[in-house]
Amino acid sequence: MRTNDPPLYDNSLTGILARLTHGILQDANERAQKDSTVPSSTFASTVSRPRGWLDRLDTWFWKQEMKSREAFLAQSTDIFDLEQRMRRLERGRD
């Protein structure tokens, strides 16, 4: 007879891994349920804060740098040239 529920105290490797996995998932589920009881206004105020103009400027400069790097890498002719360009970027030589 085959059962769908394995014994709780199976000392084989499979049983031990099943108990560990069950414990981890149960803890994660309990934490998720506990976190969902936190008032949303408290959570929202800590997560979303208005970005200042310096943050937006920094993001803009970062995006421009990424576009420049992607354009530089896109000019490569083959995989060897691409790897050489990537190494130059890693070493700080454009």
C-alpha positions in Angstrom: 0.0 0.0 0.0 1.3 3.4 -1.0 0.5 6.5 1.0 0.8 10.1 0.0 2.0 11.2 3.4 5.5 10.0 4.3 6.2 9.2 7.9 7.2 12.2 10.0 10.2 10.6 11.5 11.8 8.9 8.5 15.6 8.9 9.2 16.6 8.5 5.6 18.2 11.3 3.8 14.9 12.0 2.0 13.0 12.1 5.3 15.5 14.5 6.9 15.5 16.8 3.9 11.7 16.7 3.8 11.5 17.8 7.5 14.0 20.5 7.0 12.2 21.8 3.9 8.9 21.7 5.7 10.3 23.6 8.7 11.8 26.3 6.4 8.6 26.7 4.4 6.4 26.8 7.6 8.6 29.5 9.1 8.5 31.6 5.9 4.7 31.2 5.7 4.3 32.3 9.4 6.6 35.3 8.8 4.7 36.3 5.7 1.4 36.1 7.5 2.8 38.2 10.4 4.2 40.8 8.0 0.9 41.1 6.2 -0.8 42.1 9.5 1.4 45.3 9.6 -0.7 48.4 8.8 -0.2 49.4 5.2 0.3 53.1 6.0 3.3 52.3 8.2 4.8 50.1 5.5 4.1 52.5 2.7 5.7 55.4 4.5 9.0 53.5 5.0 9.2 52.1 1.5 8.3 55.0 -0.8 9.9 58.3 -0.1 10.0 61.1 -2.6 13.2 61.3 -4.5 15.1 64.6 -4.5 16.5 66.3 -7.5 20.0 65.0 -6.6 18.8 61.4 -6.7 17.1 62.0 -10.0 20.2 63.7 -11.4 22.4 60.8 -10.2 20.1 58.3 -11.8 20.2 60.3 -15.1 24.0 60.4 -15.1 24.2 56.6 -14.4 21.8 55.9 -17.3 23.9 58.1 -19.6 27.0 56.2 -18.5 25.3 52.8 -19.2 24.2 54.0 -22.6 27.7 55.0 -23.4 29.2 51.7 -22.3 26.6 49.7 -24.3 27.3 51.8 -27.4 31.0 51.1 -26.9 30.5 47.4 -26.5 28.1 47.3 -29.5 30.8 48.5 -31.8 32.8 45.3 -31.3 33.3 43.2 -34.4 33.5 39.7 -32.9 33.5 38.0 -29.6 37.2 38.5 -29.0 36.9 42.2 -29.6 33.9 42.3 -27.2 35.9 40.5 -24.5 38.8 42.9 -25.0 36.5 45.9 -24.7 34.9 44.5 -21.6 38.3 44.0 -20.0 39.2 47.6 -20.8 36.0 48.8 -19.2 36.7 46.7 -16.1 40.2 48.2 -15.8 38.8 51.8 -16.3 40.3 52.4 -19.7 37.7 53.5 -22.2 
